[in-house]
């Protein structure tokens, strides 16, 4: 090989170029986010520039692949734009965020800079989040489902790092800049989406590619992530776009990153936040919690219930004490399915109404977020029109 050829080869390797390898296909076309789904982000959170996926870090949110993957080798490069950056790659993720979280149930491959301790690092931690399961290759000092890297290999801000993630039959191995350093096994789920995380800091991703491995065959349902059912987010984490804010309620309602916060001086019913668009038959998912106070008295909630059939409103999401709802500070998930004039509702997985007729329900109407209490937060508001 000539000196010039050697020079060019070394130069290519020095800038982190991924070398050709049979069987890999790109997950980024270099100009658009085709093949990726915005789960709960603002329109400008993720973009594409000069062959890279760019993330502003705001709000805390994710994009994911259009389809699920089971066994595969995933390669990518990332770069933190500023010191102390934070992001992540989610493996075998659900389609939607977990209850009271901006993130899905998944295995997270950490993308972090400049923060290291006995219990976490900036060099390729692998861990289970929000209901997923993992046994780390080496026991964690605190006994958690987190694999710490055997060696610190990640570079700092302004430099590219290379990840090679091998996810196969319930095990995951991570190589950082050419050497395997962390992983886990007995993972569940072990089939799902791949997601990129925005978490407060600008991050760049490039050279994202995947090589699929042989399937293990039919998997038990508990080992498969929750699939996309067609839900779309009604809150972008930055603005009130898609909602009608009562002018006199502006000081009470505010955006708070991935949550919508309501705060009043006294625990009295406030005016609702209404969706800009009306809907017919729909399924609505929404999370809520009382922030730092005991549940409102039943009489206060009852007053809100009696007024919930607001003109032009088809369904209402509001905090209610009792039943499967949790105490202050704990998140609750409400799923409402409205077909015709009948309502089915679950709270934290428990059916509380089953195909119950609703009086004076318009054929088409808006979604209302109704506060009950002094400090309330709503999150993960998703809607799916029913056929």
N, C-alpha and C positions, 0 to 999 in steps of 0.2 A: 504494500500500500504506500502511495506517495505521501510525502510530508504534508502536502496541501489537503489530501483526503483525510489524513489523521487529524489535522487541525480542524477541519470542518466537522468531523465526527465528535471530537471532544467539545467543540463549541456548542453543538446541538445538545449534547448531554448536559452541559453546564447550565443551560437555561431551562432545564426540566422537561424537555420534549419527550413525550411518550413514544417509544419505538413501536413500529408495526408488529402486530401479533395476530395470528390467524383466529378467526371466529368472533372477534369483537365488532360491535356495531355502535355508532355514536348515539348518545342520548341528547345531543344538542346539535342543531343544524348550523349554528354559528351566527345566525341573523335573527331568529325568532325563538319564542318559547313554545313552538309547536311540539306536542307530545307531553307537555307539562300542564297541570291544572292548578289554578289559583284556589287554595282552600279558604283562606280567611285573611288575605292580605289586601292592602290598598293597591290601586292599579299601578302605582309607580314604585312599589317596594322592590319587585324583581324586574329586571330588564336584561337586554342583550346588547353588548357593545364590543366590537372588535373580537368577535368569537368567544366572548366570555359571558357567563351569567353574572350579573351584578345584583347585589343586595344592599339596600340602604340601611337595613337593620331595624326599620320602623314601619309598622308596629311589629311586635312579637307575633310571628305567624309562619306559615309554610306554603310551599308549592310541592306538588307530588307528580309522579308519573301517571299517565293516563291508564295504564294497565298494571296489574299485579305481576310480581316475579316470585319464583320459588327458589331455585338453586342457581347461583350465578357467581361470577367474578365481576366486581365493579371497580373501575379505576377512575380517578379524578385528581385534579390539582386544585388547591385553594390558596388564597392569599388574604391575610388580614391587611386592611388599608391603614388602620391606626393601631397603636399599642392597646393591649388589654381587650382585643376583639373577642367576639363570642358568636358562634353559629353552630351548626351541626348537620350531620347526615343521618336520616332516619331510615332504618332497614325493617322490612316486613311491617309496615305501618298500616293502621286503619285509615279509612277514607276521610273521617271527620275527627276533630279533636275530642279528647276525653272530657268527661264531665268536670266543669270548673277549671279547665286547663286550656291554654292556647295551643297545646301540643297533642299529637295523637299518641295512642298506645303503640309502642314500637321499641326497637333496640336503637339507642342513640350511639353514634360514633362521634365523639366530641370534636369540635373544631374551636379551640380556645387558645388564647395567647396570654402569656405572662402571669399566670396564676397557678401556683403549685403548692401543695400541702401534703400532709400524711394521707389524706383521704381522696384527693383528686389532683389531676395534673393538666398541663397544656400540651401533652405529647401523645394523645390518642387513646383516651379512656373509652371503654365500651361498656354500656350499662343498659339495663331494662328500665323503662319509664311507663308509669300510669297503667299498670295492670299486666304488662308483659312479664315474662319470666326468663331468667338466665342464671346459669351457674358459671362464675368466672373461672378462667383457667388457673388462676392463683387466688387463694382466699384473700378477700379484702380485709384490711386491718379492723374495720368495724363490722365485718360480717355481712355487708350489703351485696346486692347483685350488680357489682361494678368491678370491671377488670382494669387494673392499673397497668400501664406499660412497663415492661421489663427494662426499658432503656429510654432516655430522653433524646429524641431525634428531630423534633419539629423545629423549624426555623421561625424567626420572628417576623414582625410586620414588614411589609414591602418585599418579602421573599416568597417564592412558590414552594408549597409542600405537596408531596405526592402520597396519595392513599391508594392502597390496593386492598379491597374488602372481598374476602371469599366467604360467601354465605351458602352453606350446603348441608341439607338434611339436619337442620336444627343446631348447627354449630356456626360460629362466625370467627374469622381470623382477620386481624388488621395488620398490614405492613405499612410502616411510616418511612418514607424516603428510602425504600428498598430493603427494609428489614422487618420481619414479623415481630411485633412487640406486645400485642394484647389480643384477647378474644374470650369466647365463652361457648358453652354447650348446653344441652337440654333446654333449648330456647323455644318459647311459645309466645306468639304465633311464629310460624316458620314459612309463611307465604303471605305476601302483602305488597304494599306500594313502597317505592323509594321516594323520600322527601328531602328537600333542602330547607333548612331553618333560617329564619331571620330573627336575631335576638339582640337588638340594641346597638349593633355596630356594623359599619359597612364591610362587606366581604365579597371577594371575587371567586368564581369557580370557572374552570376551563377543562378541556380535554376529557369530558365525561363520556365514558364508554362502558359497554357491558358485554359479557360473554355468558350466555345461558348454559347451564349444566343439565344433566339428565334429571327428570322429575323422579320423585320418590313414589309416584303413584297417587292414588286417592288418599287424601289426608283427612283425619277426623276434623269436624267443624271447629273445635276449639283451637286447632293449629292453623287456622286460616283467618286472616284479618277481616274486619268488617268491610264489606264491599261498598263501592259507590252506588247509591240508590237515586241519584239525581238531585240531591239537595244543593242549594245555592246560598251563600252567605248574604245576610241582609245588613251586615255591619262591616266596614272596611278597616276598623281599628284606628282611624285617623279623623274622620269627618262624620257628620250626620247625614251624608248623602243617602237618599233612600228613605228618610224619615221626616216627618213634619213636627217641628219643635214649636210648641205654643210660645208665642213671643214673651208672655209674662212669666214663663217657666225657665227661660234661658239660664238664669243663675243657678237653678236647681239641677238641670240635666247637663252633663258634660261628657265628653269623650275622655277616656282614661286608658290609653293604649288599647289592649285587647278587650277591655270592658267598657260598658256604658254605665256611668255612675249617676245616682240620684241622691241629693242631700238636701234636707229641709231642716229648719230650725226646730220644729216640733214634729212629733210622730203623727202626722195627719195625712189623709189621702191627697196626693198631688194629681195634677192633670196628666193624662197619659201621653206617651210618645206614640204617634201613629205612623204606620208605614205609608210611604207616598203612593204606592200602587195598591189597588184592590185585588182580591183573589176570590176564586170560586172554591172548588173542592181542593183542599190542601192538607199537607202534613207539615206541622211547625215543630221545630226543636228549639228550645231555649233553656239556658242555665240562669239561675238567680241565687242570690244569698243576701241575708242581712249581714252588714259588715261588722258591727261591734256592739250590738245591743240584743237584749232578749227579744223573743218573738213578740210582735204586737198582740194586744189583747184580742180575743176572738171577736169582740164587738166591733173593733176597728176593721178587721178583715171583712166582717159581715157587711159593714157599710159599703165597702168597695165592691163586694160581690153583688149587692142589690143594684148597683149602678153600672154593672159591667156591660150591659147591653147598650152601649153607646150608639148613637145614630151612625149608620154606615160602617160599623165594626162587625167583622165576622168572627174573630176569635181574640181572646184576651189572655195574656200571660201576666200573672201577678203573684207575689209571694202570699202564701197562706200557711198559717200554723197548723199543727196537727198532722195526722196521717203519717205518710212516709217522709214528710219534709223534715230536714235536719235543723239543728239549733243554729244560733247566730254564728257567723264565721264559716259555716259549712255550705258547700255548693249543692244545689238541687238541680236536677234536669227534668224538665217537663216536655213531653211529646204529646202533641194534640193532632188528632186526625179528624177532619171535618168533611163529611160527605153528605150533601143535601142539607138537611137540618139536624143531622145526628152527629154527636161528638163522642169520640173515644179518647181518653186521656190517661197517660201513665206518668207517675212521679217517681223518680229514682228506680225505675224498673217495675214498679207495682201499679197494676191497673186500678185506677180510682173511679173512672167512669167508663162504661162499656156500651157504646152505641145508644147513647141517651138522647132523646129528642130535645131540641132547644127552641124555645118560643121566640118569635120575632127575630129570627136569624135571617139577614139578607142573603140573597142568592150569591151576591158578590159584595165583598167588604174588605176593610183594612184590618191589619194586625195591630193590636194595642199592647204596649208594655205599660202596665199600671203599677206604680209604686205603692207599697203599704209599709209604713214605718218611716223612720227618719233618715237612715242611710241604707240604700239598697244598690246592689250591682247586678247588671244583666250581662250575659256573654253568650257566645256561640249561638247566635240566632240564625237559624237556617230554615229555608222553606222549600217544599217540593210540591208543585202542582200535581194533582191526581188526575188520571185519565177519566 
